[in-house]
């Protein structure tokens, strides 16, 4: 699984970064993004699913690969 942030939908609430700071950060525009080190195995981080649920606009999602 991989985690994605829809930059068109993101409003910069920062809930993902607050919930899983080892996986998410915010860019210079305040929009969320996945940290490069976490992109390889985000499903292994215990708070990623909670971060997906915490996004108020549904901009963060887990996507099955393959």
N, C-alpha and C positions, 0 to 999 in steps of 0.2 A: 504494500500500500504506500501511496505517497500523499502528502498533504499539499493543498493548493490554496492560494489566496486570490480571489477574484478582485483585481485592482479597480475594476469598473464599479463594483458593488461596495467595496470597502469605504467606510466613512471615518476611519481612524479612531474608533472608540477605544482600541487598545486592549480589549478584553482578552484576546488571545495571548498577547505579550504579557499581560498580568497573570494569566492562568498558567502558561507554559513558557516562561522566559528563556529556557534553554533551547526552545524550538523557534520562537517568533521574536521579531523585533519590529520597529517602525522605521521607515525610511525618512529622508529629509522632508518629504511632504506630509509626514504623519500617517502614511498608509502602512498597513501591516505587510510583512514579508517573512518568508521562512529563512532562518539562518542557514548558510551553506553547510555547516557541519551537521546540522540536523536533517537536511534534505535526504540523506542516504537512507535513514531508517526512522522516520518519524513515528511509525506505528509502535515502535518499541518504547517510546516515552509515555509514561503512565497518564499524563495530563492532556495529551493531544485530543482525545475524544471529548473531554470536558471543554477544551478550548473551542472545538467545533460547535458544541452546544451553546457556549457562552457568547458567541458572535451575534450581536443584535440584528444584523442584516443578512446573515447566512453567507458571508463572503468566504468563510473558511470551510474547506471540505476535505474529507479523506476519499481518495479515488483508488480503486483497485487497478493494479497494473496488469497488462497482459491481455 
